[in-house]
Amino acid sequence: MDYLTLSFLFSFILTVAFAITITGRRNSRLPPGPFPFPIIGSLLLLGDKPHHSLAKLSKRYGPLMSLKLGSRTTIVVSSPDMAKEFFQTHDYSFSSRSVPDATRVVDHNKYSIVFLPPGDQWRRLRRISKEYLFSVQRLDAGEHLRHEKVKELLVHVNRCCTSQRAVNIGEIAFTTSLNVLSNFMFSTDLAQYDSVESQEFKDSVWALIEVAGKPNTADFFPILKPFDPQGLVRRGNVYGKKIMTIFDRIIDQRLLTRSSSLVTSANNDVLDSLLNMQQKEESEFSRNDMRHLFFALFIAGTDTTSSTLEWAMAELIHNPEKLETARSEVIKLMENKKNIIQESDISQLPYLQAVIKETFRLHPPAPFLVPRQAIGDVEIQGFMVPNNAQILCNVWAMGRDSKVWSHPETFMPERFLEINIDYKGQDFKLIPFGAGRRMCPGLNISHRMLHIMLGTLIQNFEWKLVGNMRAQDIDMGEKFGLTLQRNTPLKVIPFGLK
């Protein structure tokens, strides 16, 4: 062996030894956690309900825990105090995103307000969302639209009541949420309650949510991403392209309408506002940015709202005395008003608000929020959170912590009548929408929609479980996915109030 080869080999061995030493020193300062197996790490500990599994592990290792999930270092936060440390004290240090492989569908990861790193483009999209979509002025201006969509929901349920036909609560909530968003954005419906025609958009959104909710090997072993071993990105691209084609069709039609000399008034919806902004020379907001902004909002804003409403209805039907209390409050308030609850009425319905809060506590739509990622090494309470570590905040575990909540497994809306807690990101006991700079921008529209949909459904109808099932026998089991879904869809038969 010549001297040059020997020198190279010796240098290589020293480099590897140094890297192992440095890694060992860094890992020795990681938060406590289970000892990882070779290659797979602690993946076998997750099971099919990882929010449950990690909640149990946190009782052993504490509210700040580290795991090796495949090749990824993952830090799990499981208490309000620790969440505050991460998302308030060190918010910027954890403001990047852990990007799931499924976001590569239609290259969404490159343009998404949800997954972009906190740079200029992300700030631009955040500002646009706040100003053109979710400002108080914009939401107030769209109240009549949401009111109309809830009236259509009421009409549909009335038809089912007349024919004694079962209602799938999650499905009708999804349709309502989707049409609220599509009218807010485009002044048009993109789904129907009964018709099987013109359902391409709704079916594509459902399919993408299903794809994104499947466990993906490439998320645990990023080296596999180029190969898409489970074919999830390939399958998702089929539906993603359909959605983008529909957006293109809507945008092209609007541009044609705007250019017509016969048109004297605009729709004054989000699309018109964004097109007006785009026409300004200084605007850096492209058509592609617009399409991906719509894409993110429809995927994130429909399933989360509909699953929360379904859980709220399931809990109320499972607890008839709570349902009667909520219904009586709404009926009493609405005695001398119009027959459908208004958004201005929400503040006068403390028990209904408590029902929504309690639903978020027990059934947060995203049990780990949207995972974040560390920007550089960060020291937290004497432990080291390494650069690029994935951060999971187990809000499901936080909502069922007996150190924080009395009778944590029991549905008790009354607890929120006694304590002043909201879910707007300041009370870390209840952060279903997250906190800090990466908090969900759609909180306010979701807040309004959940209360008026739930209030309308319980105000106007009695509900009977399919098959004469007793309320106490209802299946309250859950399954993990993109959002926290029920094991079985909630199907109930509406009856007119006596």
C-alpha positions as CSV (number, residue, x, y, z in Angstrom):
1,M,0.0,0.0,0.0
2,D,1.6,3.3,-1.1
3,Y,2.0,6.3,1.3
4,L,-0.7,8.4,-0.4
5,T,-3.3,5.6,-0.1
6,L,-2.3,5.0,3.5
7,S,-2.6,8.7,4.3
8,F,-6.0,8.9,2.7
9,L,-7.3,5.8,4.6
10,F,-5.9,7.2,7.9
11,S,-7.5,10.6,7.3
12,F,-10.8,8.9,6.5
13,I,-10.8,6.8,9.7
14,L,-10.0,9.9,11.8
15,T,-12.8,11.9,10.1
16,V,-15.3,9.1,10.8
17,A,-14.1,8.8,14.4
18,F,-14.4,12.5,14.9
19,A,-17.9,12.6,13.5
20,I,-19.0,9.7,15.7
21,T,-17.5,11.5,18.7
22,I,-19.2,14.8,17.9
23,T,-22.5,13.0,17.3
24,G,-22.2,11.1,20.5
25,R,-21.6,14.3,22.4
26,R,-24.5,16.0,20.8
27,N,-26.8,13.0,21.3
28,S,-25.8,12.8,24.9
29,R,-27.4,16.2,25.4
30,L,-30.7,15.2,23.6
31,P,-33.8,15.1,25.8
32,P,-34.5,11.7,27.3
33,G,-36.3,9.1,25.2
34,P,-36.4,5.4,24.3
35,F,-33.2,3.8,23.1
36,P,-33.4,3.4,19.3
37,F,-33.0,0.2,17.4
38,P,-30.5,0.2,14.5
39,I,-31.8,1.7,11.3
40,I,-35.5,1.9,12.3
41,G,-35.0,3.8,15.5
42,S,-38.2,3.8,17.6
43,L,-40.6,3.4,14.8
44,L,-42.0,0.1,16.2
45,L,-43.2,2.1,19.3
46,L,-45.6,4.3,17.3
47,G,-48.3,1.8,16.4
48,D,-51.4,2.9,14.4
49,K,-52.2,5.7,16.9
50,P,-48.9,7.5,17.4
51,H,-50.5,10.3,19.4
52,H,-51.6,7.7,22.0
53,S,-48.2,5.9,21.9
54,L,-46.2,9.1,22.4
55,A,-48.5,10.3,25.2
56,K,-47.7,7.1,27.1
57,L,-44.0,7.4,26.4
58,S,-44.0,11.0,27.7
59,K,-45.3,9.8,31.0
60,R,-42.1,7.8,31.3
61,Y,-39.6,10.2,29.8
62,G,-41.2,13.6,30.5
63,P,-42.9,16.4,28.5
64,L,-39.7,17.0,26.5
65,M,-38.7,13.8,24.8
66,S,-36.5,12.7,21.9
67,L,-36.9,9.8,19.5
68,K,-35.2,8.5,16.5
69,L,-37.9,7.8,13.9
70,G,-36.1,6.0,11.1
71,S,-33.2,8.4,10.3
72,R,-35.0,11.5,11.7
73,T,-34.4,13.0,15.1
74,T,-37.7,13.9,16.5
75,I,-38.5,16.0,19.6
76,V,-41.9,15.6,21.2
77,V,-43.5,18.3,23.3
78,S,-46.3,17.2,25.6
79,S,-47.1,20.0,28.1
80,P,-48.4,23.5,27.9
81,D,-45.3,24.9,29.6
82,M,-43.0,23.2,27.2
83,A,-45.2,24.3,24.2
84,K,-44.8,27.9,25.4
85,E,-41.1,27.5,25.6
86,F,-40.9,26.3,22.0
87,F,-43.6,28.4,20.3
88,Q,-43.3,31.6,22.3
89,T,-39.9,31.9,23.9
90,H,-38.0,30.3,21.0
91,D,-40.6,30.7,18.3
92,Y,-38.3,31.8,15.5
93,S,-35.8,29.0,16.3
94,F,-38.6,26.5,15.6
95,S,-40.4,28.4,12.8
96,S,-39.3,26.2,9.9
97,R,-41.3,23.2,8.8
98,S,-40.7,19.5,8.7
99,V,-41.9,18.8,5.1
100,P,-43.8,15.5,4.5
101,D,-43.1,13.7,1.3
102,A,-46.8,14.0,0.3
103,T,-46.3,17.7,-0.2
104,R,-44.3,17.0,-3.3
105,V,-47.7,16.5,-5.0
106,V,-47.8,19.0,-7.9
107,D,-44.6,20.5,-6.4
108,H,-46.7,22.0,-3.6
109,N,-43.8,22.0,-1.2
110,K,-42.1,24.7,-3.3
111,Y,-44.9,27.2,-3.0
112,S,-47.0,26.3,0.0
113,I,-47.7,28.8,2.7
114,V,-47.9,25.9,5.1
115,F,-44.5,24.3,4.4
116,L,-42.3,27.1,3.0
117,P,-39.4,28.1,5.3
118,P,-39.8,31.5,7.1
119,G,-38.3,33.6,4.3
120,D,-39.4,36.4,2.1
121,Q,-41.9,34.3,0.1
122,W,-43.5,32.9,3.1
123,R,-43.9,36.3,4.7
124,R,-45.4,37.6,1.5
125,L,-48.0,34.8,1.3
126,R,-48.7,35.3,5.0
127,R,-49.3,39.0,4.5
128,I,-51.5,38.4,1.5
129,S,-53.6,35.8,3.4
130,K,-54.1,38.1,6.3
131,E,-55.0,41.1,4.2
132,Y,-57.0,39.6,1.3
133,L,-58.5,36.4,2.9
134,F,-58.8,36.5,6.7
135,S,-58.9,40.1,7.8
136,V,-61.8,41.0,10.1
137,Q,-63.1,43.3,7.3
138,R,-63.0,40.6,4.7
139,L,-64.7,38.0,7.0
140,D,-67.4,40.5,8.1
141,A,-68.1,41.3,4.4
142,G,-68.6,37.6,3.7
143,E,-71.0,36.9,6.5
144,H,-74.0,36.9,4.3
145,L,-72.4,34.3,2.1
146,R,-71.8,31.9,5.0
147,H,-75.3,32.6,6.2
148,E,-76.6,31.5,2.8
149,K,-74.5,28.3,2.8
150,V,-75.8,27.4,6.3
151,K,-79.4,27.9,5.1
152,E,-78.7,25.5,2.3
153,L,-77.4,23.0,4.9
154,L,-80.6,23.5,6.8
155,V,-82.7,22.9,3.7
156,H,-80.8,19.7,2.9
157,V,-81.2,18.3,6.5
158,N,-84.9,19.3,6.4
159,R,-85.4,17.2,3.3
160,C,-83.7,14.3,5.0
161,C,-85.9,14.9,8.0
162,T,-89.1,14.7,5.9
163,S,-87.9,11.4,4.2
164,Q,-86.5,10.0,7.4
165,R,-83.2,9.6,5.7
166,A,-79.9,9.2,7.6
167,V,-77.4,12.1,7.5
168,N,-73.7,11.6,7.4
169,I,-72.6,14.5,9.6
170,G,-69.0,14.6,8.4
171,E,-70.0,14.5,4.8
172,I,-72.5,17.3,5.0
173,A,-70.1,19.4,7.1
174,F,-67.4,18.8,4.5
175,T,-69.7,19.9,1.6
176,T,-70.8,23.0,3.5
177,S,-67.2,24.0,4.4
178,L,-66.1,23.4,0.9
179,N,-68.8,25.6,-0.6
180,V,-68.3,28.3,2.0
181,L,-64.6,28.4,0.9
182,S,-65.3,28.2,-2.9
183,N,-67.9,31.0,-2.7
184,F,-65.6,33.1,-0.6
185,M,-62.8,32.5,-3.1
186,F,-64.6,32.2,-6.5
187,S,-68.3,33.0,-5.9
188,T,-69.4,29.5,-6.9
189,D,-70.3,26.2,-5.4
190,L,-67.8,23.3,-6.0
191,A,-69.9,20.5,-4.4
192,Q,-73.5,19.4,-3.9
193,Y,-75.3,17.5,-1.1
194,D,-77.3,15.0,-3.1
195,S,-76.1,15.1,-6.8
196,V,-73.3,12.7,-7.9
197,E,-72.6,15.0,-10.8
198,S,-70.0,17.8,-10.7
199,Q,-68.3,16.2,-7.7
200,E,-64.8,16.1,-9.3
201,F,-63.4,18.7,-7.0
202,K,-64.8,17.3,-3.8
203,D,-63.7,13.8,-4.7
204,S,-60.2,15.0,-5.5
205,V,-59.9,16.8,-2.2
206,W,-61.1,13.7,-0.3
207,A,-58.6,11.5,-2.2
208,L,-55.7,13.9,-1.5
209,I,-56.5,14.0,2.2
210,E,-56.5,10.2,2.2
211,V,-53.2,10.0,0.5
212,A,-51.6,12.6,2.8
213,G,-52.9,10.8,5.9
214,K,-51.2,7.5,5.1
215,P,-47.9,6.6,6.9
216,N,-45.1,7.2,4.4
217,T,-41.8,5.4,4.6
218,A,-40.1,8.3,2.8
219,D,-40.9,10.6,5.8
220,F,-38.8,8.4,8.1
221,F,-36.0,7.7,5.6
222,P,-35.7,10.8,3.4
223,I,-33.1,9.0,1.2
224,L,-36.1,7.1,-0.3
225,K,-38.0,10.2,-1.4
226,P,-36.8,10.2,-5.0
227,F,-38.2,6.6,-5.3
228,D,-41.7,7.2,-3.8
229,P,-41.7,3.6,-2.6
230,Q,-45.4,3.5,-1.8
231,G,-46.5,5.4,-4.9
232,L,-48.3,8.0,-2.7
233,V,-46.9,11.0,-4.5
234,R,-47.7,9.5,-7.9
235,R,-51.2,8.8,-6.8
236,G,-51.6,12.2,-5.2
237,N,-50.4,13.9,-8.4
238,V,-53.4,12.5,-10.3
239,Y,-55.8,14.3,-8.0
240,G,-53.6,17.3,-7.4
241,K,-53.5,18.0,-11.2
242,K,-57.3,17.7,-11.4
243,I,-57.6,20.3,-8.7
244,M,-55.1,22.6,-10.3
245,T,-56.9,22.2,-13.7
246,I,-60.2,23.3,-12.0
247,F,-58.4,26.4,-10.5
248,D,-57.0,27.2,-14.0
249,R,-60.4,26.9,-15.5
250,I,-61.9,29.2,-12.9
251,I,-59.1,31.8,-13.2
252,D,-59.3,31.8,-17.0
253,Q,-63.0,32.3,-17.0
254,R,-62.7,35.1,-14.6
255,L,-60.0,36.8,-16.7
256,L,-62.3,36.5,-19.7
257,T,-65.2,37.9,-17.8
258,R,-63.1,40.8,-16.5
259,S,-61.9,41.7,-20.0
260,S,-65.4,41.7,-21.4
261,S,-66.8,45.2,-22.1
262,L,-70.2,43.9,-21.1
263,V,-69.2,43.4,-17.5
264,T,-69.6,46.5,-15.4
265,S,-69.2,45.0,-11.9
266,A,-66.8,42.6,-10.3
267,N,-67.6,39.7,-8.0
268,N,-65.6,41.3,-5.2
269,D,-64.4,37.9,-4.0
270,V,-60.9,36.8,-3.1
271,L,-60.1,35.8,-6.7
272,D,-60.9,39.3,-7.9
273,S,-58.9,40.9,-5.1
274,L,-55.8,38.8,-5.9
275,L,-56.1,39.4,-9.7
276,N,-56.3,43.2,-8.9
277,M,-53.2,42.9,-6.8
278,Q,-51.4,40.8,-9.4
279,Q,-51.9,43.4,-12.0
280,K,-49.9,45.9,-10.1
281,E,-46.4,46.2,-11.5
282,E,-44.8,45.9,-8.1
283,S,-46.6,42.6,-7.3
284,E,-44.4,39.5,-7.0
285,F,-47.5,37.3,-6.6
286,S,-47.7,34.9,-9.6
287,R,-50.6,32.9,-11.0
288,N,-48.8,29.8,-9.7
289,D,-48.5,31.3,-6.2
290,M,-52.3,31.9,-6.4
291,R,-53.1,28.4,-7.4
292,H,-51.0,26.9,-4.6
293,L,-52.5,29.3,-2.1
294,F,-55.9,28.1,-3.1
295,F,-54.7,24.5,-3.0
296,A,-53.4,24.8,0.6
297,L,-56.5,26.5,1.8
298,F,-58.9,24.0,0.4
299,I,-57.0,21.0,1.7
300,A,-56.4,22.5,5.2
301,G,-59.7,24.3,5.6
302,T,-62.3,21.7,4.8
303,D,-61.4,18.4,6.5
304,T,-60.3,20.1,9.8
305,T,-63.6,22.0,10.1
306,S,-65.8,19.0,9.1
307,S,-64.0,16.5,11.4
308,T,-64.3,18.9,14.4
309,L,-68.1,19.4,13.7
310,E,-68.6,15.7,13.5
311,W,-66.8,15.1,16.8
312,A,-68.8,17.8,18.5
313,M,-72.1,16.3,17.3
314,A,-70.9,12.8,18.3
315,E,-70.1,14.0,21.8
316,L,-73.4,15.8,22.2
317,I,-75.4,12.8,21.0
318,H,-73.3,10.6,23.3
319,N,-74.1,13.0,26.2
320,P,-77.8,13.9,25.8
321,E,-78.0,16.2,28.8
322,K,-75.2,18.3,27.3
323,L,-77.0,18.4,24.0
324,E,-80.2,19.6,25.7
325,T,-78.3,22.3,27.6
326,A,-76.7,23.6,24.4
327,R,-79.9,23.4,22.5
328,S,-81.9,25.2,25.2
329,E,-79.3,28.0,25.2
330,V,-79.6,28.6,21.4
331,I,-83.4,28.3,21.4
332,K,-83.7,30.8,24.2
333,L,-81.5,33.3,22.5
334,M,-83.2,32.9,19.1
335,E,-86.8,33.2,20.4
336,N,-87.2,36.8,19.2
337,K,-84.8,36.6,16.3
338,K,-84.6,35.1,12.9
339,N,-84.6,31.3,12.7
340,I,-80.9,30.8,11.9
341,I,-78.2,31.7,14.3
342,Q,-76.1,34.7,13.2
343,E,-72.3,35.1,13.7
344,S,-73.1,38.1,16.0
345,D,-74.9,35.7,18.3
346,I,-71.9,33.6,19.1
347,S,-70.7,35.9,21.9
348,Q,-74.0,35.4,23.6
349,L,-73.8,31.6,23.6
350,P,-71.2,30.7,26.2
351,Y,-72.2,27.1,26.5
352,L,-72.0,26.5,22.7
353,Q,-68.6,28.1,22.8
354,A,-67.7,25.8,25.7
355,V,-68.8,22.8,23.6
356,I,-66.5,23.8,20.8
357,K,-63.6,24.3,23.2
358,E,-64.2,21.0,24.8
359,T,-64.3,19.3,21.4
360,F,-60.9,20.8,20.5
361,R,-59.5,19.7,23.9
362,L,-60.5,16.0,23.4
363,H,-60.3,15.8,19.6
364,P,-57.8,18.3,18.2
365,P,-58.1,18.0,14.4
366,A,-54.3,17.7,14.0
367,P,-53.0,15.8,17.1
368,F,-49.4,16.9,16.5
369,L,-50.3,20.2,14.9
370,V,-48.2,20.7,11.7
371,P,-44.7,19.5,12.5
372,R,-42.1,22.2,12.8
373,Q,-38.3,21.9,12.4
374,A,-35.4,23.5,14.3
375,I,-33.3,26.2,12.7
376,G,-29.9,25.5,14.2
377,D,-29.1,23.9,17.5
378,V,-31.2,25.2,20.3
379,E,-30.8,24.7,24.1
380,I,-34.0,24.0,26.0
381,Q,-33.8,23.5,29.7
382,G,-30.3,22.1,29.6
383,F,-31.0,19.8,26.7
384,M,-30.0,20.3,23.0
385,V,-32.5,20.3,20.3
386,P,-30.3,19.7,17.2
387,N,-30.5,21.5,13.9
388,N,-33.2,20.1,11.5
389,A,-34.8,18.1,14.3
390,Q,-38.5,17.5,13.7
391,I,-40.8,19.0,16.4
392,L,-44.1,17.3,17.3
393,C,-46.4,19.0,19.7
394,N,-48.7,16.4,21.1
395,V,-51.8,18.6,21.7
396,W,-53.9,15.4,22.0
397,A,-51.8,14.4,25.1
398,M,-51.9,17.9,26.5
399,G,-55.7,17.9,26.3
400,R,-55.9,14.7,28.3
401,D,-53.3,15.5,30.9
402,S,-54.7,15.0,34.5
403,K,-52.1,17.5,35.8
404,V,-53.8,20.2,33.6
405,W,-57.4,19.1,33.4
406,S,-59.8,17.5,36.0
407,H,-61.5,14.4,34.7
408,P,-59.6,14.7,31.4
409,E,-61.3,11.8,29.6
410,T,-64.8,13.2,30.3
411,F,-66.7,15.5,27.9
412,M,-67.4,18.5,30.3
413,P,-68.1,21.7,28.4
414,E,-68.9,23.3,31.8
415,R,-65.2,23.4,32.7
416,F,-64.8,26.3,30.2
417,L,-67.6,28.3,31.9
418,E,-65.4,28.4,35.0
419,I,-62.1,29.3,33.4
420,N,-61.3,32.0,30.8
421,I,-59.4,30.1,28.1
422,D,-59.6,30.5,24.4
423,Y,-57.8,28.8,21.5
424,K,-56.2,31.9,19.8
425,G,-52.7,30.9,20.6
426,Q,-52.1,32.6,23.9
427,D,-53.4,29.9,26.3
428,F,-51.0,27.0,25.8
429,K,-53.4,24.6,27.5
430,L,-55.6,24.7,24.3
431,I,-53.8,25.4,21.0
432,P,-55.6,23.3,18.3
433,F,-54.6,26.0,15.7
434,G,-51.0,26.2,17.0
435,A,-49.3,29.3,18.3
436,G,-46.6,31.8,17.3
437,R,-45.8,32.9,13.8
438,R,-46.8,29.5,12.2
439,M,-50.2,29.6,13.7
440,C,-53.1,28.6,11.3
441,P,-54.3,31.8,9.6
442,G,-57.8,30.3,9.1
443,L,-58.7,30.3,12.8
444,N,-61.3,33.1,12.6
445,I,-63.3,31.7,9.7
446,S,-63.2,28.2,11.3
447,H,-64.4,29.7,14.6
448,R,-67.4,31.4,12.9
449,M,-68.3,28.4,10.8
450,L,-68.2,25.8,13.6
451,H,-70.4,27.8,15.9
452,I,-73.1,28.6,13.3
453,M,-73.2,25.1,11.8
454,L,-73.3,23.4,15.1
455,G,-75.8,25.9,16.5
456,T,-78.1,25.5,13.5
457,L,-78.1,21.7,13.6
458,I,-78.9,21.4,17.3
459,Q,-81.4,24.2,17.3
460,N,-83.6,22.8,14.6
461,F,-83.5,19.0,15.0
462,E,-83.6,16.1,17.3
463,W,-81.1,13.3,16.3
464,K,-81.5,9.6,16.4
465,L,-78.7,7.1,15.8
466,V,-79.1,4.7,12.9
467,G,-80.4,1.2,13.8
468,N,-82.0,2.4,17.1
469,M,-78.6,2.4,18.7
470,R,-78.5,3.8,22.2
471,A,-76.5,7.0,22.8
472,Q,-74.3,5.3,25.3
473,D,-73.3,2.7,22.8
474,I,-72.1,5.1,20.1
475,D,-68.5,4.3,18.9
476,M,-66.2,7.1,20.1
477,G,-63.1,5.5,18.8
478,E,-60.7,7.4,16.6
479,K,-58.2,6.7,13.8
480,F,-55.0,8.7,13.0
481,G,-54.6,10.4,9.6
482,L,-54.1,13.9,8.2
483,T,-56.8,14.8,10.7
484,L,-58.2,12.9,13.7
485,Q,-61.1,11.0,12.2
486,R,-63.8,8.9,13.9
487,N,-63.5,5.1,13.5
488,T,-67.0,5.1,12.0
489,P,-68.8,8.0,10.3
490,L,-71.5,9.6,12.4
491,K,-74.8,8.7,10.6
492,V,-77.9,10.0,12.3
493,I,-81.6,10.5,11.4
494,P,-82.9,14.0,12.0
495,F,-86.4,14.6,13.5
496,G,-88.3,17.9,13.9
497,L,-88.3,19.2,17.5
498,K,-91.3,18.4,19.6
